């Protein structure tokens, strides 16, 4: 075992009589983790929080099937909706906003309302408010209704209808109708309006006509007339009326980009409307009106079509603009995916900058920091069925960012074995990622044993499913006065160590937002749930 330096840590020296605590807490009970090793059980709020911030609904992980994971999430929401409605409502609203977990928040809101109605619960945030709080995109009212009706039948209770109606008034516009009211949706805009009976917003005099058009478009498409006062829909109708042979010349000629934007034409719709290939001119006409995520997804297509260097420079400037990165609320690993899949070097530096902006909350930690990144086999399952990215890469992104920002950090990858990851100050996160490997099992304690050398703090980025037969509780190998932070990326029920106690802290998620707790704790302050300030 290493000989520990027991001098006071940077965090410990900042505290007085009581050490700060974080909100994710263990109960003191023990249970077996997915390796069959003894672990630590969290309280229900902590279990739900860590699961929610990592839960892509209907997606399996290395140790849990999709159904098992979704059932655990729904059961926790239902229990806490009745026992702690204020906290649960805060979680769900934050989860859809800053947490950027769309489907989990919609499912959670439906289960929240169902549990409280079944229990006859009163007090706390209204069911209507909770439903409204999680709906932030115009296709989401239909998605929530689809989940409710598939799970609980066609009888939709009034609080759900009223919450959805509130969101509809905020979200339905001509542009959102064109983007999201498509035949592929289980609930079209007209279906939603029929079910919830949303009245137009009095501050939006055009919305009544829009609602009528959405209903006609759904139920009488052959007779649906575009409202004359809706400029977006009128511009779209004019484009659709153009003969197919004239379309390409119109949109690639002078003013074509402005005309596409005014008509709410998405790149997906443009491809079909042109009835021909998306060549460089077609892409260049729609790029100005594309959002950041759409740009990221299409970098390969831009190169394949031969988009000009001038337009590529405009795309690069947009995807690495700090304000655009913040507004897009994309997970950091989205930029890693774009970097891995884009064939041209002209995107490398802008994506590196964008990734850096997306990690804005990673703190610059003083003193000496040990950063341990889990590269065991269970971390390699995809984050979702639609992604080739995995928790191992997400862990490497966050661990590398921590090391690069810290005053002095030892960056270590671990599995069955462990080894330092070399890096240089000022080096690109994306370049350092190329040095990470797949290292097999989860011998977390052994990694701590080998690499802890009197550091001021230890940060472990992991799914917490440690093999305890090879070392026990990894945090027990660190002196009590030295803080150990576990960043959980999977949300399994059983953790690898106690948390919420003196100098032992756990947080989680797939964004860098959780790291805001670290400077608070190291300044001697308790860290609260992120939506509580």
N, C-alpha and C positions, 0 to 999 in steps of 0.2 A: 504494500500500500504506500502511496506517496506520503511524504512528510509534509503536513499542511502548515502553512504560515498563518497563524491565527491573529494577525494584526487586524484592527477594526477596518471594515470595508468603507468605501466612499459613502455608501448609503447609510451604514450604521453610524458613521460619525455625524450624519446630518440629523439623526433622530435624538430625542431626549429620553424621557422615561419610558415611553411606549413606542414600539416599532409600528410603522404603518401597515395596513392590511389592504387586500384587494377583494373584490366581491365574489369571485369564483371560489367556492369553499368545499372542503371535504366534510363528511359527517362524522368521521371517526370510525365508521364501520369498514370492514374489509370484505372484498369479494374477489373472485377469480376474473382475470382479464381473458382476452381471446387466445392467449398462449397457455392458459391454465395456471398462470402464476398469480400470487396474491397481490391485489392492488387496492386502491382507495376509492370508496364510493363518494360521489359528490351529492350535495343537496339538490332537490328537484330544480330549483331556479338555475343553478350552475350547470346541471346536466342539459337543461333545455337550451340555455344560452349557447353552450359550446356546440351542441348539435345543430341549432338553427343557423349559426354563422358559417357552417360547413356543409349544409344539407342541400344538395341539388336533388329535389324531389324526384322520385321514381328511379333514382340511380343507385346501383349497388356499390359497395366498397369491398375492400379485401376481406373483411370479416363479417359484414352484414349484407343480407339480401335487401333488395329495394323495398319489398313489402314489409319486412321486419323493421327496417329503419324508418319508413314512413309511419308505421303503426306506433312506434315508440315516440316519434315526434308528435303525432296527433294526441296520444294519450297524455303526454306531459302538458300540452297546451290546454286540453280539456280540464285537467286537474287544477292547474294554476289559474285558469280563467275564473274558476269559482273561488279558490282559496286566496288568490292574490291578483285581483283583476287590474289594479292600477299598474303593477309591475309588468304584467303580461301585455297589456295594451301598449305600454311604452316600448317594450321589446318589439312588438309587431310593427309599429309605426317606424321605429328606427331601422328595423331589418329591411323594410322596403326602400327606405331612403338611403342613409349613409351606408348601411350594411349591404345594399345592392343585391339582396337575395329575393328575387321576384316571386317565384312560384311558392317558395316556403312561406312567405308572408301572406299570400292569398289563401293558401291552405290553412295557415294558422288563424287567420281572421274568421274563416268559415267555422272552424272547430271551436273557436272562442265563443262565437254566438250560439252555436248548437249546445254547448255545455251549459251556458248560462240560462238559456231558455229551458232546457231540460230540468235544471236545478231550481228554476223560479228565482234566480238570483237577482238582487237589486243593489243599487249603489255602485260607485265606481264609474269609470268611463262608459258612456252608452254604447250599446251594440252598434248602433248606427254610425257613431263617430269612428269606431274601430274599423268597420268595413270601409268607410270613406278614406281613412288614413293610409290604407295599403294600396289604393288604386291610383297609380300615377301615370299610366299609359292608356291610350284610348281602347286598346284591345283587352285590357284587364277586367273591366266589368263583365264582358262575355266569358272570360276565362273563369272568374269566380262563380258565375252562374253555372257554367259547365261542370265545375267541381261539385257544387252543391247538389245539382239535380242528379248527377251520376252517383253521388254518395247517399243522399237523403231523399231523393224523389222530387217530383215537380212542384210540390207545395213549398213555395219559398216564403219564409216568414217576413213580416213587415219590416223589422229592423234591417234585414239584408236588402230588401227592396229600396228602403229609404236611403241607406248608405250608398248603394249603387247609383240611385237617382242623383244624389248630391255629386258624386264623381262624374256622372254623365254630363251634368251641366258645366263642370270644369273642363272636361276633356274632349267633348265632341265638337269638331269643327270641320270645315270643308277639307282641309289638308288631312286630318286624321281619318276622315271617312274614306278618302282615296287610298290611304296607306293601309288601313287595317280592316275595312269592311269588304272582305274578299270571300269567295266561295269556299275557301279552305277552312274557314272558321266555323266551329260548331254553333256558336251564337253570333249571328250578324247584328249590326247596330239596330236594325228593325226588330229583331227578336228581343233584344235587351229592352228597347223602348216599350214593346208590347207587354213585357212582364213587369217592369217597375213603374211604368206610367210617369216618367220624368217630365215635369213641366219645364219649359224653357227658362233660362236665366233672364230675369227682367232687365239686367244690364246688357244683355246681348239680343237686341231686337231681331237679328237675323236668324236666331237659333230655332225659332218656331218653324220657319220654312225648311231649315236643314233637317229637323226631326221628321217633318212630313215627307221630305224627299227620301230619307233613309228608310222609312216605312214602305213607301212606294217601290223603291229600288229593291227591297227584299221580297215584297209580296206581289207587286205588279210591275216587274221590270220593263215590260214592253211599253207601258204607258207612263213611266216615271219621267217627269220633266225637271230639268235642272233649275233651281231657283234663280231668277234673273238677277237678284241682288247679290249673289255669292260669286265674287270675282274669281276665286280659285276654281270652283266647279264650272263656271262659264268658260274660263280659259282651257280647262281640261276637255270640255265638250268640243271646243273648236279644234283642238289638236286631234281628238279622236275622229273627227269628221273628215280630216284630210285623207285624200286617196293614198293608198300605200306607196305608190310610186313617187309621191312628192315628199314623203315624211322626212327622209334622211337629209335632203337638201335644206329643208326648212330649219331643222334643229341644229344642223352643223354650220349653217350660214350665219351672217351677222344677226346678233340678238337672239340666237337660238338658245343659249344657256339661260338667258333671262326668261325666255318664254317657257322653257321646261320648269324652271323654278316657280314661276307664277302659276303654272298649272298643277303644281304638286306632283309632278312626275318623278317617281322613284327610279333608281337604276334597274330594279327588278322588272318594273312595268315597262320601262323603255326598251328593254331587250325584246320583249314580245311585241310591242307596238311597232318597232321598226321592221319586223318580219325579215330580219337579216342579221348579219354578224355585228357584235359590238366591237367595231374597229376603233382606232385611235381617235378619230373625229367624234364618234358617238360618245366615247368615255369622256373626252374633253368637254363636251357639251353638258354633261350631267354632273361631273366632279364638283363644280362650284356649289351645288345644292345638296351634296352628300354629307352626312354626319360623320363624326370621327370614327365610330365603330365600323360603318360601311366602308370608309376608306381603308381601315386596317385589314378588313376581310378581302379587299380587292387589289392589294399591291401586286400580287402575282398576275392578276388579269391586266393591270395597267402595263406591266412589262411585256406581257405576251402580245398585247395589242400594239405596242410601240408608242405609247404616250410620250409626247415630247419632253425634253429636259426642262423646258420652261414650266410646263404644267406639273411635272414631277416635283419641281422645286416648290411650287405652291402647295402641293399635297404634303410635302415634307414639313413645310412651315406650319401647316395646320395641325398635323398629328403630334408635333412636339411643342405646341404652344401651351404654356403652363395653365392658362385659363381654360383652354379647350380640354386639356387632360382632366382638370378638376371637375368641369361640368359634365364630362362624359361618364365619370364614376366607374371607369373600367377597372377590373381587377389587374394588378401588376402583371400577372402571368399572361394576360391577353397580348401585351407587348412582346413578351417572350415568344408566344406562338407566332405572331406576325414576323418577328426576326428569324425564327427557324424556318418559316415557310416562304418568305420572300426571296426570289432568286437573285435580285440585283443588289449590289453593294451600295447603291445610291440611297437605300432605305436604312442602312445599318446605323449611321450616326443619329438621324432623327429618332429612330426607335429607342436607341440607347438614352437619348435625352428624355423621351416620353416616359420610359420606365423610371428614370430618376425622379421625374415630377410626380409620378404615381406613388412614389415611396416617400412623399414629403414629410410624413409623420415619424419616420424612423429617426430616433434621437441620436445625437452625437454624444456618446457616453464617455465620461472622463475615466482616467485610471486604466486599469487592466481588465479586460473582458474575455471570458472564454465562451465562444459560440459553438455549440454542437448541433450539427445538422443531420437528421435521421435520413439515411439512404438505404434502409432495410427493404426487404421485398414487399411488405404490405403497403409501402408508400408509393408503389409504382402503378397501382390501379388507376384508370382514367378518372378525372374529375366528373365527367359525364359521358354518356354514350355518344355525344356529338363532339367530343374533344379528344385529341391525342395527348393533351397535357395531363399531368398527374401531380399528386401531392409531393412527390420527391422533388420535382422541379420547383414547385411553389416554395417548399422549404429552403431550397438552395437560393432562390431569389432573395427571400427575407434574411436568411443567415448571412449572405454575402453583403447585402446592404447594411446590415448591422455592423459587420466587420469593417467595411470601408468608411463608415461614418465615425467609428469609435476612435478615441485617442490612441489606444493600443489594443489590438484584439488578436487572439489566436483563433483561427477558423479551422474547425475540425469536422470531417464527415465520419459517420460511424454506421456500423451494421454489426455483422459478426466480428469484423475487425474495425479499426479506426485509424485515420491518418490525417495529418494536417493538409489543408488546402492552401497552396501558396498564392499570394496576391501582392500587389504593390499599391501603395497609397495613390489615389487618383485614377486607378485602373477602372476600366469599364466593368460593370456588373455582368454584362453579357459575356465578356471574355473569361471572367473567373468561372462562370457556370460550366464552361467547357472542361474544367478540371475535376468535376464531380463524377462519381462512379456509382454503380449498383453494388452494395456491400452485404447483401444477404440478410442475416438475422438481426435482432434488435437487442444488442448487449449494451444498453444505455449506461448502466452502472459501471461497467468495465471501461467505457469511454471516459467517464468522469474520473475514475481511478487513475487512468493512464495520463490524463492531460491537465487535471486541475493542479495548479502550482501557485497557490496563494493569490489567485485573481480576486479583484474587487467584486465581481459578480459572475454568475454563470447564466447563460441563456440557452435553452434546449428547444429546438424547433422539431416537432415530432408528432406521431399519432398516439403516443404514450403506451403502446402495446409492448412493453418491455418484457424480455425473457428474464424473469427474476432468478432463475436457477444460476444465472451468471452475474450475481452481484447484489440483488436486493434493491431497495429503494435508492435510486441514484442520488437523490438530494441529501441522503444521510451521510454521504461521503464528503460533504462540504460543511465547513464550520457553521454553527448555528447563526453567528452574527453576519454571515455573508449571504446576500440575497440570491436566490435561485428563481429564475423566471422560466416557466414552461409555456411555450406557445403551441397550443393544440390545433392541428389542422384536420382532424377527422370527426371529433365529437362522439367518440365511443363512451359508453357508460362509466367504465372503470378507468381511473387515472393511475399514473405510475408513482405518484407521490402525494403527500398531504398538500393542501393549498388553503389560502385564506388565513394562515397562521403567521407567526413571526418569520419574516424573511423567506417565505415560501409562497409563490404567487403563480397562478395559472390564468392565461387569457387565450383568445382564439380568434379564428376567422381567416379569410382569404384576402383581406386588405391589410394595409399597414395601420389602420385606425387604432387597433388595440395597443400599439406601442406608446400611445399617449399616456398610458398609465405608468410607464416606467419612470419618466421624469418626476411625476407626482410622488411616487413612492420613494424615490431617491432624494426628494426634497423633504421627506418626513411627513407627507400627507397621505391620508387614506385615498384610495382610488375607488370611485363609484362606477356603476354601470354607465356605459357611454351616453345613453339618452338622458341620464340624470345630471349631466354636466361634469 
